[in-house]
Amino acid sequence: MYSSWRQMYLKRARLNLDGVYISKTTYAREGERSLDNFYKPWHLVEFYRYLRFFPDGTVLFLTSPDEPKIVVGKLKQPSNLSNLTQNFYNQFISNEQSIVKGKWTLALSKVCLVLVKKTQIKNTLTSKVGRKKEKETIQEQEHVYRMEFELTGKMNNQLQWKKYEIDTVNKSSNSVNTAIFDLNKIDFPNFYFSRVKSYSINSDAPLK
């Protein structure tokens, strides 16, 4: 099939690991009418989806309104976090914008991702019998993200959506709800690769 490792590396479909795949989504949101009902503003909303892949099969996924120059330097594996990056993670978690970690596989040009995010929902129950008492219960949920992409473009620089669904697992009731998304081009545009210099690893010699 291939005459050398170099030829296989150049011609075979592969994910780029020295940067981030970024998808930018833009949409218009209706605002509130003015006090005199004379006009109604519209707001242009932009947000980004980020995917960073690692050689060990780990992938990080983040949806954020922040531009790439703010985010890409912080997309590191949790085990390698500095104090500054840990504060960044905590900020995202507090704003319910946490980075989701998972695993990726590649078969020919098909990329499959499975990511898991665990959340806790606090509920307060008030008893009306006798003296008023409040009891706080914690409900655990697990969100399983399943994504499929087609790796396309020159130098494998694009990821095209093929499938996206989220399983919400309620631990207390042992129930599973599945949301399947309609992958239109407006809400789910392609990911485009952007190289990040700090992600690169230097080679001791050319690949033969």
C-alpha positions as CSV (number, residue, x, y, z in Angstrom):
1,M,0.0,0.0,0.0
2,Y,2.6,2.5,1.1
3,S,6.3,2.5,0.1
4,S,7.4,4.2,3.3
5,W,6.2,5.5,6.7
6,R,6.5,9.1,5.3
7,Q,4.3,8.3,2.4
8,M,1.7,6.8,4.7
9,Y,1.8,9.8,7.0
10,L,1.3,12.2,4.1
11,K,-1.4,10.3,2.2
12,R,-3.4,8.4,4.9
13,A,-6.3,10.2,6.6
14,R,-5.2,11.4,10.0
15,L,-6.1,13.9,12.6
16,N,-3.9,16.9,13.1
17,L,-2.6,16.9,16.7
18,D,-0.6,20.2,16.7
19,G,-3.6,22.5,16.9
20,V,-7.3,22.8,17.4
21,Y,-10.3,22.2,15.2
22,I,-12.7,25.2,15.5
23,S,-16.3,25.7,14.4
24,K,-17.8,29.2,14.5
25,T,-21.6,29.6,14.6
26,T,-23.4,32.9,14.1
27,Y,-27.1,33.5,14.5
28,A,-29.5,36.4,15.0
29,R,-31.5,36.6,18.3
30,E,-34.6,38.7,18.7
31,G,-34.4,41.4,21.4
32,E,-37.0,43.1,23.5
33,R,-39.2,45.8,22.1
34,S,-38.5,49.4,23.0
35,L,-40.7,51.1,25.6
36,D,-42.8,52.9,22.9
37,N,-43.0,49.7,20.8
38,F,-41.5,51.6,17.9
39,Y,-38.7,49.2,17.1
40,K,-37.4,45.8,18.1
41,P,-33.7,45.2,18.1
42,W,-31.9,42.1,16.8
43,H,-28.7,40.8,18.3
44,L,-25.9,39.0,16.4
45,V,-24.7,36.1,18.5
46,E,-21.4,34.2,17.9
47,F,-20.0,31.2,19.7
48,Y,-17.3,28.6,19.0
49,R,-16.9,24.9,19.3
50,Y,-13.4,23.6,20.0
51,L,-12.0,20.1,19.6
52,R,-8.4,19.2,20.6
53,F,-7.1,15.7,19.9
54,F,-4.3,14.0,21.7
55,P,-2.1,11.0,20.6
56,D,-3.3,8.8,23.4
57,G,-6.9,8.9,22.1
58,T,-8.1,11.7,24.4
59,V,-10.2,14.5,23.1
60,L,-11.3,17.8,24.7
61,F,-14.5,19.5,23.6
62,L,-15.6,23.0,24.6
63,T,-18.4,25.4,23.5
64,S,-17.7,29.0,24.4
65,P,-18.3,32.6,23.3
66,D,-14.6,33.3,23.8
67,E,-12.4,33.8,20.7
68,P,-9.7,31.2,19.9
69,K,-6.8,33.5,21.0
70,I,-8.3,33.3,24.6
71,V,-9.1,29.6,24.6
72,V,-6.5,27.6,22.7
73,G,-3.7,28.2,25.2
74,K,-5.8,26.7,27.9
75,L,-7.0,23.4,26.2
76,K,-4.7,21.1,28.1
77,Q,-5.3,17.7,29.7
78,P,-6.4,18.1,33.4
79,S,-3.4,16.1,34.7
80,N,-1.0,18.7,33.2
81,L,-2.7,21.8,34.4
82,S,-0.8,24.7,35.9
83,N,-2.4,26.8,38.7
84,L,-3.4,29.5,36.1
85,T,-5.1,26.9,33.9
86,Q,-6.8,25.2,36.8
87,N,-8.4,28.6,37.7
88,F,-9.5,28.8,34.0
89,Y,-11.1,25.3,34.4
90,N,-12.9,26.4,37.6
91,Q,-14.2,29.5,35.9
92,F,-15.7,27.5,33.1
93,I,-17.2,25.0,35.5
94,S,-18.8,27.8,37.6
95,N,-20.3,29.3,34.5
96,E,-21.5,25.9,33.3
97,Q,-19.1,26.0,30.4
98,S,-16.9,23.1,31.4
99,I,-14.5,21.4,29.1
100,V,-15.7,17.9,28.3
101,K,-13.2,15.1,28.1
102,G,-13.6,11.9,26.1
103,K,-12.1,9.4,23.6
104,W,-11.7,9.4,19.9
105,T,-11.2,6.7,17.2
106,L,-10.4,7.0,13.5
107,A,-11.5,4.4,10.9
108,L,-10.4,5.4,7.4
109,S,-11.8,8.9,7.3
110,K,-14.5,8.5,9.9
111,V,-13.9,10.1,13.3
112,C,-16.0,8.9,16.3
113,L,-16.1,10.7,19.7
114,V,-17.6,9.6,23.0
115,L,-17.4,12.2,25.8
116,V,-18.9,12.1,29.3
117,K,-19.9,15.0,31.5
118,K,-21.2,14.4,35.0
119,T,-23.4,17.0,36.7
120,Q,-25.2,17.4,40.1
121,I,-28.6,19.1,40.4
122,K,-29.6,20.3,43.9
123,N,-33.3,20.2,44.8
124,T,-34.8,21.7,47.9
125,L,-37.9,20.0,49.3
126,T,-40.1,21.8,51.9
127,S,-42.2,19.8,54.3
128,K,-45.5,21.5,55.3
129,V,-46.4,19.0,58.0
130,G,-45.7,20.4,61.5
131,R,-42.8,22.7,61.6
132,K,-41.5,23.8,58.2
133,K,-38.4,21.9,57.2
134,E,-36.3,22.1,54.1
135,K,-34.4,19.1,52.8
136,E,-31.8,19.3,50.1
137,T,-31.3,16.4,47.7
138,I,-28.7,16.0,45.1
139,Q,-29.6,14.4,41.8
140,E,-26.8,13.0,39.7
141,Q,-26.9,13.1,35.9
142,E,-24.5,11.9,33.3
143,H,-24.4,13.4,29.8
144,V,-22.9,11.1,27.1
145,Y,-22.0,13.0,23.9
146,R,-21.7,10.9,20.8
147,M,-20.3,12.6,17.7
148,E,-19.3,11.4,14.2
149,F,-17.4,13.4,11.6
150,E,-16.0,12.9,8.2
151,L,-12.3,14.0,7.9
152,T,-12.0,16.0,4.7
153,G,-10.1,18.8,3.1
154,K,-6.5,19.4,2.1
155,M,-4.1,18.2,4.8
156,N,-7.1,16.8,6.8
157,N,-8.0,20.3,7.9
158,Q,-11.8,19.9,8.1
159,L,-14.3,17.9,10.1
160,Q,-17.8,17.6,8.7
161,W,-20.7,16.7,11.0
162,K,-22.3,13.3,10.4
163,K,-24.0,12.5,13.7
164,Y,-24.6,14.2,17.0
165,E,-26.6,12.9,19.9
166,I,-26.6,13.3,23.7
167,D,-27.8,10.7,26.2
168,T,-28.9,12.1,29.5
169,V,-28.7,9.4,32.2
170,N,-30.6,10.1,35.4
171,K,-28.9,8.0,38.1
172,S,-31.7,8.2,40.7
173,S,-34.5,7.1,38.3
174,N,-32.2,5.0,36.2
175,S,-33.7,6.5,33.0
176,V,-32.1,7.6,29.8
177,N,-33.3,10.4,27.5
178,T,-31.6,10.7,24.0
179,A,-31.5,13.9,22.0
180,I,-30.7,13.6,18.3
181,F,-29.7,16.8,16.5
182,D,-30.6,17.9,13.0
183,L,-27.2,18.7,11.5
184,N,-27.9,21.6,9.3
185,K,-25.1,23.8,7.9
186,I,-26.3,26.9,9.8
187,D,-26.3,25.5,13.3
188,F,-23.5,22.9,12.8
189,P,-20.9,24.3,10.4
190,N,-17.7,22.4,9.7
191,F,-14.7,22.4,12.0
192,Y,-11.5,23.9,10.5
193,F,-8.1,23.2,11.8
194,S,-5.9,25.9,13.2
195,R,-2.3,25.2,14.2
196,V,-1.1,26.2,17.6
197,K,2.6,26.6,17.9
198,S,2.8,25.7,21.6
199,Y,1.2,22.3,20.8
200,S,4.0,21.2,18.5
201,I,6.6,18.6,19.4
202,N,10.1,18.8,17.8
203,S,11.4,15.8,15.9
204,D,15.1,14.7,16.2
205,A,15.2,13.5,12.6
206,P,13.1,13.5,9.4
207,L,10.5,10.8,9.0
208,K,11.8,8.1,6.6
